[in-house]
Amino acid sequence: MPDALQPDMPPEFKKMVAGLTERAQAVAEELKSRVSETERLRRLPAENMERIREEGLLTVIQSKRCGGHELSMRAHLDILSAIAEGCSATAWVLGVMHAHSWLMAHFPEQAQNDVYGKGPNTMISAVIGPRGKAVLKADGTYVLNGFWPFGSGCQLSEWLLLGAEVFDEKGEFLDLADLLIPTTDANIQDDWYVAGLQGTGSNSLVVKDLAIPAHRYLSLMGLLN
């Protein structure tokens, strides 16, 4: 019976997936030595994600246009499972960053260039759900405000995707969307004190009156449709 998560793939792709999974297994052995540090820090040590980037494990389902491998969901799951054998917190952060890199393929090309212009290994954290509020201005830009809990891996990310309800200047509802911003434009709250997955660094994010250009906007309603 064919694998629904990984349809019949050319041999070269199967070889690539096997190679990446082997790399993930090797990285996992190293991650085991930093589990206690990860828990103590309440976030991932920078070395964890650097090793993942060095081994090409960040870009598994990222589009080829953005420098990724553009592989299957099966590859995504196999690599995360291997990493989780070494550090569950690292696997969690890597898993959501995979998803965010996949989402970037749906943004306008200018936004993709903003994120990946210097190379494909850019880390993106997110709170996808529309917890914030954005107002569409007459010049086509958006002004974003909000509070977003659970921004896993945000301390190491370079960009954020933040979900928001979108309104016009009269207060009429327009859309649900994700807006792309540099992580440095958000205030990271040090509030991740939990019993499980403590090392994911899933702190809350705050943005106030931030202007965002039109090309850094992705309609969630449009994406789902």
Residue pairs with C-beta under 8 A, 6 or more apart in sequence:
2 8
3 74
5 72
5 73
5 74
5 77
6 17
6 72
6 73
6 74
6 75
7 72
9 17
9 72
13 71
13 72
16 69
16 71
17 71
17 72
17 74
17 75
17 78
20 55
20 56
20 57
20 60
20 69
20 71
20 75
20 79
21 75
21 78
21 79
21 82
23 55
23 56
23 57
24 55
24 57
24 78
24 79
24 82
24 83
25 82
25 85
26 55
27 51
27 52
27 55
27 57
27 83
27 86
28 82
28 83
28 84
28 85
28 86
28 87
29 86
30 51
30 86
31 48
31 51
31 83
31 86
31 87
31 90
32 86
32 87
34 45
34 47
34 48
34 87
35 86
35 87
35 199
37 45
38 44
38 45
38 48
38 87
38 89
38 90
38 198
38 199
39 89
39 198
39 199
41 199
41 201
42 192
42 193
42 198
42 199
42 201
43 153
43 155
43 156
43 192
43 199
43 200
43 201
43 203
44 89
44 90
44 93
44 153
44 155
44 156
44 199
44 200
44 201
46 156
48 87
48 90
49 58
49 90
49 93
49 94
49 123
49 153
49 156
52 58
52 83
52 90
52 94
53 121
53 123
56 69
57 79
57 83
57 94
58 94
58 97
58 98
58 101
58 121
58 123
59 66
59 67
59 68
59 69
59 101
59 120
59 121
60 68
60 69
60 71
60 75
60 76
60 79
60 98
61 68
61 69
61 70
61 71
61 72
61 73
61 75
61 76
61 98
61 99
61 101
61 102
62 68
62 69
62 70
62 98
62 101
62 102
62 104
62 105
62 120
63 70
63 101
63 102
63 104
63 105
64 70
65 105
65 109
65 112
66 101
66 104
66 105
66 112
66 115
66 116
66 120
67 116
67 119
67 120
67 121
68 101
68 120
69 75
76 95
76 98
79 94
80 91
80 94
80 95
80 98
81 91
83 90
83 91
83 94
84 90
84 91
87 199
88 197
89 197
89 198
89 199
89 200
90 199
92 152
92 197
92 200
93 152
93 153
93 156
93 200
93 201
96 125
96 126
96 152
96 153
97 123
97 124
97 125
97 153
97 157
99 126
100 124
100 125
100 126
100 161
101 122
101 124
103 126
103 128
103 161
103 178
103 218
104 111
104 112
104 115
104 116
104 124
105 112
106 218
106 223
107 180
107 215
107 216
107 217
107 218
108 215
110 215
111 180
111 215
111 216
114 180
114 215
114 216
115 122
115 124
115 158
115 159
115 180
116 122
122 158
122 159
123 153
123 156
123 157
123 158
123 159
124 157
124 158
124 159
124 160
124 161
125 151
125 152
125 153
125 154
125 156
125 157
125 159
125 160
125 161
125 183
126 151
126 160
126 161
126 162
126 163
126 178
127 148
127 149
127 150
127 151
127 160
127 161
127 162
127 163
127 205
128 161
128 163
128 178
128 220
129 163
130 163
130 164
130 165
130 176
130 177
130 220
131 146
131 147
131 148
131 149
131 162
131 163
131 164
132 144
132 145
132 146
132 147
132 148
132 162
132 163
132 164
132 165
132 207
133 144
133 145
133 146
133 164
133 165
133 166
133 167
134 142
134 143
134 144
134 145
134 164
134 165
134 166
134 167
134 177
134 179
134 212
135 142
135 143
135 166
135 167
135 168
135 169
136 142
136 166
136 167
136 168
136 169
136 174
137 143
137 169
138 169
140 214
141 211
141 212
141 213
141 214
142 166
142 179
142 211
142 212
142 214
142 217
143 209
143 210
143 211
143 212
144 162
144 164
144 179
144 181
144 207
144 209
144 210
144 212
145 207
145 208
145 209
145 210
146 162
146 164
146 206
146 207
147 204
147 205
147 206
148 162
148 163
148 204
148 205
148 206
148 207
149 191
149 202
149 204
149 205
150 202
150 204
151 160
151 188
151 202
151 203
151 204
151 205
152 200
152 201
152 202
153 200
153 201
153 202
154 160
154 183
154 186
154 188
154 201
154 202
154 203
154 205
155 188
155 201
155 203
156 201
157 183
158 182
158 183
159 180
159 181
159 182
159 183
160 180
160 181
160 182
160 183
160 185
160 186
160 205
161 178
161 179
161 180
161 218
162 178
162 179
162 181
162 186
162 205
162 207
163 176
163 177
163 178
163 179
163 220
164 176
164 177
164 178
164 179
165 173
165 175
165 176
166 173
166 174
166 175
166 176
166 177
167 173
167 174
168 174
175 219
175 220
175 221
175 222
176 219
176 220
176 221
177 217
177 218
177 219
177 220
177 221
178 217
178 218
178 220
179 212
179 216
179 217
179 218
180 212
180 216
180 217
180 218
181 207
181 210
181 212
181 216
185 207
185 210
186 205
186 206
186 207
187 205
187 206
187 207
187 208
188 203
188 204
188 205
189 203
189 204
189 205
189 206
190 203
191 203
191 204
192 198
192 200
192 201
192 202
192 203
194 202
